[in-house]
Amino acid sequence: MSIPTSVLEELLQNSPSLRPQIYFKSSLTALSHAMEDLVLAGSASSQPLVIASFQRERFYRQEAHRYERVAALSPQVYVLAAPETSFSNDSKQYETIAFEPTDQLSHEWHLVVISDQYSACLICRERQVLSPEMSDEPLHMDQTRRFEGVWTFDRQVSCQAADILLNRIQVYRPELKAKIQKARAKLIAEVPSGVREVDPDPFAQRLITYLQAGQYKLLKAYRSISAQERKERLVNSITAAIRRSLDPNEIFKVAVKELGQASQACRCLIYRCKATDATTTIIHESLSDPAIQSLVGQTWLLQDNPLFQAVVKTLDPVSIVDTQHETQHNLEPIQALVDRWRIRSWLIVPVLYQGRLLGVVELHHCQAAPHAWSEHEIDLVEAIATQLGVALIQAESYANLEDLNQQLEALERTRSNLIAITGHELRTPLSTIQVCLESLASEPDMPLEMRQVMLSTALTDAERMRSLVQDFLTLSRLESGRVQWHLEPLALDECVDLALSSIRTRQDSNGIPRIETHVPLELPLVRADGEWLVEALSKLLDNACKFTEPEGRVVIEAKPNGGKMLEVTIADTGRGIEPNRLEAVFDRFYQEEGALRRTAGGTGLGLAICRQIVLGLGGQIWAESAGRDQGSRFHLTIPIAQSDSSEPEATPKLSSPSRVAGKSRRSSSRATLR
């Protein structure tokens, strides 16, 4: 059963002088509650007629408790609503009437109150009905819904409205005919004597209450909008800093300043750290008051800080309202830190990226009174921490990309140098060998002396090619980590002697400069692989002799360095190195004059091999020079062997240097150094 006619339209037809007005939902709620309060303020003897029509059962549920109180004062209480769950026709505490959802009542809001002392009615119809697809929205929460209708204290209009609604009720529940007739006879048929005007005070009080509540909600909304605006401004500032620079220090500098101003905390800190760090140094800080002591440059505890460990464990923010009365976290290990820096309230928020801790944001309040951290404050800091996490990952990715580009550039240089070296160092000796062999093959009557010259030349260039290939293989093994180091205590002076013997064997003694050795015999033993150490010393000596004139001088010195290392220095009076090239000389294929126009022989791999050997032995290598024609000094450090007090230390003897000189790098040569 459904009634298509509107109660409002029927009332306006009966009373043409009425003029409907526009009401918002909040206004209707205030008026309805004022009318209900009017009933609740009266005595039980008045027994007023109360008719309330709700659009949906969900709206009625919000007011059900009030109508239970109203029903205790009068038997003539009727509530209408479109059922949604359990609402149905019933006569328990008061009469409930369930109408069809297609009834016009489902678009209207009515409340009629008639007593022998007063009367009031509110008859309204919603102007905008939501579309079917939005029917599940919580309409009672929408304060912008608009209605048009009539609100009046006029008894005649109230009685007409009550009569129309009672007719609707009788249609839906015919069994209430007798009860309805009784209500008509008592309150509607005749106007009782002594009727007074309605006291407007409850309506005024209710409207003021709703006005104040509306103002409070509006103020709360403004505060929320303002907070959101500050949050977005702060995030935008940091995002702009990220776009301007991928330098983490620049990003942190902007973030700590903006966050300090937005949060109004006494002290704001942002620092990088890992979960395993024991301490960190404070660099980025923002202070709201110059009187607050700064933490810049201070070492900040992490591993012994229970709050930091809680952040590491949960990856969630940790907030403390009052450090003087904290019970959840044990602050005893850092109580001295709390007292020194006057931290009364503390907030720690992790900077994360995919579950990895990258840093921390801290806010400190240092006033005498504790500060309760609001959810908005924590959300704001978390939003900033999220942006910082993204910024740090982007900065790391950019740095990794830069490193990768540098590696690619180095590989490209290596490729170019390799092509040049291959084209020159291999092709030239091959051409010489080919010419010599062709001459020997085509000239059987060649004099013996000439044949000897041809063979000697071919053998020399073959050795040159073998040395080049051997250097390639050696450097490849060292850089790939495929070398097995056999470390043992060795006497440094014997290794130097072997290296010198190797140099003198390979080169004409008349064509090399004077070599002086200053290696004290009382130096402690070094812990090294003898074969590789001799190789490194040989190449350094060979390099010094190559770039020093025969009338020049090469000096080998050794001395302790720092108690755990021996430092070996090979100095020469040769052509020297430009200061900006002191690091580049250890690069693969580096040759100061260029691969194809040098005056000294070599492939540019010797110093690269030396660096890999020294690093593999646990030492360091570097070069010094005052510039061109000022000579050069190459330094390398070697770990000192730790003596065992339980056994006497024996000095191992290295075998004859002739077994090392001129041989290739094969494992069989190790026997000469053991």
C-alpha positions in Angstrom: 0.0 0.0 0.0 1.4 3.4 -1.0 -0.1 6.9 -0.8 1.2 9.1 -3.6 -0.1 12.5 -2.3 2.1 14.8 -0.2 1.1 15.8 3.3 2.6 19.2 2.7 0.7 19.8 -0.5 -2.6 18.7 1.2 -2.0 21.1 4.1 -1.2 24.0 1.7 -4.5 23.3 -0.1 -6.4 23.4 3.1 -4.7 26.6 4.2 -3.8 28.7 1.2 -2.5 31.5 3.3 0.5 29.4 4.4 3.8 30.2 2.8 6.4 27.4 2.8 10.0 28.3 3.6 13.4 26.7 3.1 15.1 24.8 6.0 18.4 23.0 6.3 18.6 19.7 8.0 20.4 21.1 11.1 17.6 23.7 11.5 14.9 21.0 11.3 16.8 18.9 13.9 16.9 21.9 16.3 13.2 22.7 15.9 12.2 19.0 16.3 14.2 18.7 19.5 12.7 21.9 20.8 9.2 20.6 20.2 10.1 17.3 21.9 11.6 19.2 24.8 8.3 21.1 25.1 6.5 17.8 25.6 9.1 16.4 28.0 8.9 19.6 30.1 5.1 19.2 30.6 3.2 17.1 33.1 1.9 13.6 32.5 -1.7 14.8 33.0 -1.7 16.8 29.8 -1.2 13.7 27.6 -0.5 15.5 24.3 -0.9 14.1 20.8 2.5 13.5 19.2 2.9 12.4 15.6 6.4 12.0 14.1 7.1 10.9 10.6 10.7 9.9 9.6 11.8 9.3 6.1 13.8 6.1 6.9 14.1 3.8 9.8 17.8 4.8 10.2 16.7 8.4 11.1 14.2 7.1 13.6 16.8 5.0 15.3 18.7 8.2 16.3 15.6 9.5 18.2 14.1 6.3 19.5 15.3 6.9 23.1 13.6 10.4 23.1 10.3 8.9 22.0 10.5 6.3 24.8 10.6 9.2 27.2 7.7 11.0 25.4 5.6 7.9 25.4 5.9 7.8 29.2 3.9 11.0 29.3 1.2 10.3 26.8 -0.6 7.3 25.2 -1.2 9.3 22.0 2.3 8.9 20.4 2.6 7.8 16.8 5.9 7.2 14.9 6.0 6.6 11.1 9.0 5.4 9.1 9.9 3.4 6.0 11.2 0.0 7.3 14.8 -1.0 6.6 15.6 -3.7 9.1 13.2 -4.4 12.1 10.9 -1.5 12.0 7.2 -2.7 11.7 3.7 -2.0 12.8 3.6 -2.3 16.6 1.8 -1.1 19.7 4.3 -1.6 22.5 5.5 1.7 24.2 3.9 3.8 21.4 2.4 3.2 18.0 4.8 2.5 15.1 3.5 2.6 11.6 5.6 1.2 8.7 4.8 2.7 5.4 5.9 1.7 2.0 9.3 3.1 0.8 7.5 4.4 -2.4 5.1 6.4 -0.2 5.4 10.2 -0.4 6.1 10.1 3.3 9.6 8.7 2.4 10.5 12.2 1.1 9.0 14.2 4.0 9.8 15.1 7.6 6.8 15.8 10.0 6.3 16.4 13.7 3.0 17.5 15.2 2.5 18.2 18.9 -1.0 19.2 20.2 -1.8 19.6 23.9 -4.7 21.3 25.7 -2.3 24.1 26.6 -0.2 24.5 23.4 0.3 23.2 19.8 3.1 23.2 17.2 3.7 21.5 13.9 6.6 21.0 11.5 5.6 19.8 8.0 8.4 19.6 5.4 9.4 17.9 2.2 12.9 17.4 1.0 13.7 19.4 -2.1 16.4 17.2 -3.6 16.2 13.4 -3.5 19.4 11.5 -4.0 19.8 9.2 -6.9 19.2 5.5 -6.4 22.9 4.7 -6.7 23.6 7.0 -3.7 20.9 5.6 -1.5 23.4 3.8 0.7 25.1 7.0 1.7 24.6 8.1 5.4 22.1 10.8 4.7 21.7 11.7 8.4 25.3 12.9 8.3 24.7 15.3 5.5 24.0 18.7 7.0 23.5 20.4 3.6 20.2 18.7 2.8 17.5 21.2 2.2 13.7 21.1 2.9 10.8 23.3 2.2 7.8 23.4 4.5 5.9 25.0 7.3 6.7 25.5 11.0 4.0 27.2 13.1 2.4 27.4 16.6 -1.0 28.1 15.0 -3.4 25.6 16.6 -5.7 25.4 13.6 -2.9 24.6 11.2 -1.5 22.1 13.7 -4.9 20.4 13.9 -5.2 20.2 10.1 -1.8 18.7 9.9 -2.6 16.2 12.7 -5.8 15.2 11.0 -4.1 14.6 7.6 -1.5 12.4 9.4 -4.0 10.5 11.4 -5.9 9.7 8.2 -2.6 8.2 6.8 -2.1 6.2 10.0 -5.6 4.8 9.9 -5.0 3.7 6.3 -1.9 1.7 7.3 -3.3 0.5 10.6 -7.2 0.4 10.6 -7.2 -1.3 14.0 -6.2 2.0 15.6 -9.5 3.7 14.5 -11.0 3.9 18.0 -7.8 5.3 19.5 -7.5 7.8 16.7 -11.2 8.9 17.2 -10.4 9.5 20.9 -7.5 11.7 20.0 -9.6 13.7 17.6 -12.4 14.2 20.0 -10.1 15.4 22.8 -7.6 17.6 21.1 -8.7 18.3 17.5 -12.5 18.7 17.4 -12.7 21.6 19.7 -10.3 24.2 20.9 -10.2 23.8 24.6 -10.5 26.8 26.9 -7.4 28.3 28.6 -5.1 27.6 25.7 -2.0 29.7 26.2 0.7 30.7 23.7 3.7 28.5 23.3 6.7 29.5 25.4 9.4 30.3 22.9 12.2 29.8 25.4 12.9 26.1 24.7 13.0 26.9 21.0 15.4 29.8 21.5 17.6 27.7 23.8 17.7 24.8 21.4 18.5 27.0 18.4 21.3 28.7 20.3 22.7 25.3 21.3 22.7 24.2 17.6 24.1 27.5 16.5 27.0 27.1 19.0 27.5 23.5 18.0 27.6 24.6 14.3 30.1 27.3 15.1 32.3 24.8 17.0 32.1 22.4 14.0 32.9 25.3 11.7 35.9 26.3 13.8 37.1 22.7 14.0 36.8 22.5 10.2 38.8 25.7 9.7 41.5 24.3 12.1 41.6 21.1 10.1 41.8 23.0 6.8 44.6 25.2 8.2 46.5 22.2 9.5 46.2 20.5 6.2 47.3 23.6 4.4 50.4 23.8 6.7 51.1 20.1 6.1 50.8 20.5 2.3 52.9 23.6 2.3 55.6 21.9 4.3 55.5 18.8 2.1 55.6 21.1 -1.0 58.7 22.9 0.4 60.6 19.7 0.9 59.4 18.4 -2.5 60.7 21.6 -4.1 64.0 21.2 -2.3 64.2 17.6 -3.7 63.6 18.9 -7.2 66.2 21.6 -6.8 68.9 19.4 -5.4 69.6 15.7 -4.9 72.0 16.5 -2.1 70.7 15.0 1.2 72.3 17.8 3.2 70.4 20.5 1.3 67.2 18.5 1.6 67.7 18.0 5.4 68.5 21.7 5.8 65.2 22.8 4.3 63.2 20.1 6.0 64.5 20.8 9.5 63.8 24.5 9.1 60.3 24.1 7.8 59.3 21.4 10.2 60.7 23.3 13.1 58.5 26.3 12.2 55.4 24.3 11.5 55.6 22.1 14.6 56.7 25.0 17.0 58.8 22.4 18.9 61.6 23.7 21.0 64.1 21.6 19.1 63.8 19.7 15.8 66.5 17.2 14.7 66.9 15.3 11.5 69.8 12.9 11.1 70.8 9.9 9.0 71.4 6.5 10.6 71.1 2.8 10.2 69.5 0.3 12.6 72.9 -1.0 13.7 74.5 2.4 14.4 75.7 3.0 17.9 75.9 6.8 17.6 75.4 9.6 15.2 76.6 13.2 14.9 73.9 16.0 14.9 74.3 18.3 11.9 70.8 19.5 11.0 68.8 21.2 13.8 66.1 23.9 14.2 65.6 25.8 17.5 62.5 27.9 18.3 64.3 29.8 21.0 67.9 31.0 20.9 68.1 30.3 24.6 67.7 26.5 24.0 71.0 24.7 24.0 72.1 23.5 20.5 73.0 19.9 19.7 74.9 20.6 16.5 78.2 18.8 16.5 77.2 16.6 19.4 77.4 12.8 19.4 73.9 11.4 19.8 73.4 8.0 21.5 71.5 5.4 19.5 72.4 1.9 20.5 72.0 2.7 24.2 68.8 4.8 23.6 65.7 2.7 24.5 63.5 5.0 22.4 65.6 4.6 19.3 65.7 0.8 19.8 61.9 0.8 20.1 61.7 2.7 16.8 64.1 0.1 15.2 62.0 -2.8 16.6 58.5 -1.5 15.6 59.4 1.0 12.7 56.6 3.2 14.3 56.8 6.6 15.9 57.5 6.8 19.6 56.1 9.7 21.6 56.6 10.6 25.3 54.5 13.2 26.9 56.5 13.6 30.1 60.0 12.2 30.4 59.9 12.7 34.2 57.0 10.4 34.7 57.5 7.9 31.8 56.5 4.3 32.6 56.2 2.6 29.2 59.9 3.0 28.3 62.9 2.7 30.7 64.7 6.0 30.4 67.3 5.3 33.0 70.1 4.6 30.5 69.7 8.1 29.0 68.5 10.0 32.0 71.7 12.1 32.0 71.1 13.0 28.4 67.4 13.9 29.1 68.5 16.2 32.0 71.4 17.8 30.2 69.4 18.8 27.1 66.2 19.5 29.2 63.9 17.2 27.1 60.5 17.2 28.7 58.4 15.8 25.8 59.9 13.7 23.1 58.8 12.5 19.7 60.8 10.2 17.5 59.7 9.3 13.9 61.7 6.9 11.7 62.6 7.8 8.1 61.8 4.6 6.2 61.9 3.3 2.7 60.4 -0.2 2.1 61.0 -1.2 5.7 64.6 0.0 5.8 65.6 2.6 8.3 67.4 5.6 6.7 67.2 8.2 9.4 65.2 9.7 12.2 63.2 12.9 12.9 63.1 14.1 16.5 61.0 16.8 18.1 61.8 18.0 21.7 59.8 20.3 24.0 61.9 21.8 26.7 59.4 23.8 28.7 58.6 23.1 32.4 55.1 21.8 31.4 54.8 18.6 29.4 53.4 18.7 25.9 50.8 16.2 24.8 51.6 15.1 21.2 48.4 15.3 19.1 47.6 12.9 16.3 47.9 15.7 13.8 51.4 16.5 14.9 52.5 12.9 14.6 50.8 12.6 11.2 52.6 15.8 10.0 56.0 14.5 11.1 55.3 11.1 9.5 54.4 12.8 6.2 57.7 14.7 6.2 59.6 11.5 7.1 58.0 9.7 4.2 59.1 12.5 1.8 62.6 12.4 3.3 62.8 8.7 2.8 61.9 9.1 -0.9 64.5 11.9 -1.2 67.2 9.9 0.3 66.6 6.9 -1.9 66.5 9.2 -4.9 69.8 10.8 -3.8 71.4 7.3 -3.3 70.1 6.2 -6.7 71.6 9.4 -8.3 74.9 8.8 -6.6 74.9 5.2 -7.7 74.1 6.3 -11.2 77.0 8.8 -11.1 79.3 6.0 -9.9 78.0 3.7 -12.6 78.6 6.4 -15.2 82.2 6.9 -13.9 82.7 3.2 -14.1 81.4 3.1 -17.7 83.7 6.0 -18.6 86.6 4.1 -17.1 85.7 1.0 -19.0 85.4 3.0 -22.2 88.9 4.5 -21.5 90.2 1.0 -20.8 88.7 -0.3 -24.0 90.3 2.6 -26.0 93.6 2.1 -24.3 93.4 -1.7 -24.8 92.8 -1.1 -28.5 95.8 1.3 -28.7 98.0 -1.0 -26.6 97.0 -4.1 -28.7 97.6 -2.2 -31.9 101.0 -0.9 -30.9 102.5 -3.2 -28.3 101.5 -6.4 -30.1 101.5 -5.4 -33.7 105.0 -3.8 -33.6 106.9 -6.7 -32.1 104.9 -9.1 -34.3 106.0 -7.1 -37.3 109.6 -7.2 -36.2 109.5 -10.9 -35.5 107.9 -11.5 -38.9 110.6 -9.5 -40.7 113.4 -11.3 -38.9 112.0 -14.7 -39.6 111.2 -13.9 -43.2 114.8 -12.7 -43.6 116.2 -15.8 -42.0 114.0 -18.0 -44.2 114.7 -16.1 -47.5 118.4 -15.5 -47.0 120.1 -18.8 -46.4 123.5 -17.3 -47.2 123.1 -14.5 -44.6 126.3 -14.0 -42.5 126.4 -15.6 -39.1 126.7 -12.3 -37.3 123.6 -11.0 -39.1 121.6 -14.2 -38.4 122.5 -13.7 -34.7 121.2 -10.1 -34.8 117.9 -11.3 -36.4 117.4 -14.0 -33.8 118.3 -11.7 -30.9 115.8 -9.1 -32.1 113.0 -11.6 -32.6 113.6 -13.1 -29.1 113.6 -9.6 -27.5 110.3 -8.7 -29.1 108.8 -12.1 -28.3 109.8 -11.5 -24.6 108.2 -8.1 -24.9 104.9 -9.7 -26.1 105.1 -12.4 -23.4 105.5 -9.7 -20.7 102.5 -7.8 -22.0 100.3 -10.9 -22.0 101.5 -11.9 -18.6 100.7 -8.4 -17.2 97.2 -8.7 -18.7 96.7 -12.1 -17.0 98.2 -11.0 -13.7 96.0 -7.8 -13.4 92.9 -9.8 -14.4 93.6 -12.4 -11.6 94.1 -9.6 -9.1 91.1 -7.6 -10.0 88.8 -10.6 -10.1 89.8 -11.8 -6.7 91.0 -15.2 -7.9 94.4 -14.9 -6.2 94.9 -17.1 -3.1 97.2 -15.2 -0.8 99.8 -17.3 1.2 100.7 -14.9 4.0 103.7 -15.7 6.2 106.3 -13.8 8.2 109.0 -12.5 5.9 112.2 -10.4 6.2 111.7 -7.3 4.2 115.4 -6.8 3.3 115.5 -10.2 1.6 112.4 -9.3 -0.5 114.1 -6.1 -1.5 117.3 -8.0 -2.5 115.3 -10.3 -4.7 113.6 -7.4 -6.4 116.9 -5.7 -7.0 118.3 -8.9 -8.5 115.3 -9.2 -10.8 115.8 -5.6 -12.0 119.6 -6.1 -12.6 119.0 -9.4 -14.4 116.4 -7.9 -16.8 118.2 -4.7 -17.5 121.7 -3.7 -18.6 123.5 -2.6 -15.4 125.3 0.2 -17.4 121.9 1.7 -18.5 120.2 2.0 -15.1 120.7 4.7 -12.4 122.5 4.1 -9.2 120.3 2.3 -6.7 120.8 2.8 -2.9 119.2 0.6 -0.3 118.5 1.8 3.3 116.6 -1.2 4.8 117.7 -1.8 8.4 118.2 -5.5 9.3 116.6 -5.0 12.7 113.2 -4.2 11.2 110.4 -6.5 12.3 109.1 -9.2 10.0 106.2 -8.4 7.7 103.2 -10.6 7.1 102.9 -11.0 3.3 103.0 -13.3 0.3 106.6 -13.3 -0.7 106.1 -13.9 -4.4 103.6 -11.1 -4.8 105.5 -8.7 -2.6 108.7 -9.2 -4.6 106.6 -8.7 -7.8 105.3 -5.3 -6.5 108.8 -4.1 -5.4 110.2 -5.2 -8.7 107.7 -3.3 -10.7 108.1 -0.1 -8.6 111.9 -0.3 -9.0 111.5 -1.0 -12.7 109.2 2.1 -13.0 111.7 4.3 -11.1 114.7 3.1 -13.2 112.7 3.6 -16.5 112.0 7.2 -15.8 115.4 8.2 -14.3 118.5 9.0 -16.3 121.5 6.7 -15.9 123.3 9.4 -14.0 120.4 9.7 -11.6 119.7 8.0 -8.4 117.0 5.6 -6.9 116.7 5.2 -3.2 114.9 2.4 -1.3 114.1 3.1 2.4 112.0 1.2 5.0 110.8 2.3 8.4 108.0 1.5 10.9 104.7 3.3 10.3 102.2 3.5 13.2 103.4 0.4 15.0 101.4 -2.1 12.9 102.9 -1.3 9.5 106.2 -1.0 7.7 106.5 1.7 5.2 108.7 1.2 2.1 109.6 4.3 0.0 111.2 4.1 -3.5 112.4 7.6 -4.5 114.0 8.6 -7.7 115.4 11.8 -9.3 113.7 11.2 -12.6 111.1 13.2 -14.6 108.5 13.4 -11.8 104.7 13.5 -11.9 102.3 16.4 -12.2 100.5 16.9 -8.8 97.1 16.4 -10.5 98.2 13.0 -11.9 99.4 11.4 -8.6 96.2 9.2 -8.4 95.8 8.6 -12.1 99.2 6.9 -12.4 97.7 3.8 -10.7 95.0 3.5 -13.4 95.2 0.7 -15.9 97.0 1.7 -19.2 97.9 5.1 -17.8 101.0 6.6 -19.5 101.7 10.3 -19.0 102.9 10.8 -22.6 100.2 8.8 -24.2 100.2 5.2 -25.4 101.6 5.8 -28.8 104.1 8.6 -28.3 106.0 7.7 -25.1 109.8 7.7 -24.9 109.9 4.9 -22.3 108.7 1.4 -22.9 105.9 -0.4 -21.0 102.1 -1.0 -21.2 100.9 1.2 -18.3 99.8 -1.9 -16.3 102.7 -2.0 -13.8 101.5 0.5 -11.2 97.9 -0.9 -11.5 99.3 -4.3 -10.7 101.3 -2.9 -7.7 98.2 -1.3 -6.3 96.2 -4.5 -6.5 99.0 -6.5 -4.8 99.5 -4.0 -2.0 95.7 -3.7 -1.3 95.5 -7.5 -1.3 98.2 -7.7 1.3 96.3 -5.3 3.5 98.4 -2.2 2.9 98.2 1.1 1.1 100.2 2.7 -1.8 100.5 6.3 -2.9 102.7 8.6 -4.9 104.3 12.0 -4.2 106.0 14.4 -6.5 106.8 18.1 -6.6 106.1 18.2 -10.4 107.8 17.6 -13.7 111.6 16.9 -13.5 111.4 17.0 -9.7 111.6 13.3 -9.1 108.9 11.1 -7.5 108.4 9.0 -4.3 106.2 5.9 -4.2 105.2 4.7 -0.7 103.7 1.4 0.3 102.8 0.0 3.7 102.9 -3.7 4.7 101.4 -5.2 7.9 103.9 -6.3 10.5 103.8 -9.9 11.5 102.4 -10.4 15.0 104.8 -12.5 17.0 103.6 -15.5 18.9 105.1 -15.5 22.5 104.5 -19.3 22.8 107.0 -20.2 20.1 110.3 -18.7 19.1 110.1 -16.7 15.9 112.3 -18.0 13.0 113.3 -15.8 10.1 112.5 -17.6 6.9 115.2 -17.5 4.2 114.4 -16.8 0.6 116.2 -18.8 -2.0 118.6 -17.5 -4.7 117.4 -14.4 -6.5 118.3 -15.9 -9.8 115.4 -18.3 -9.4 113.0 -15.3 -9.4 114.5 -13.0 -11.9 113.1 -13.2 -15.4 110.6 -15.9 -14.7 106.9 -15.8 -15.4 104.3 -15.7 -12.6 103.7 -19.5 -12.1 103.1 -21.3 -8.9 106.4 -23.2 -9.4 108.3 -20.0 -8.6 106.9 -19.9 -5.1 109.4 -22.6 -4.0 112.2 -20.1 -4.3 110.6 -17.7 -1.8 109.6 -20.2 1.0 
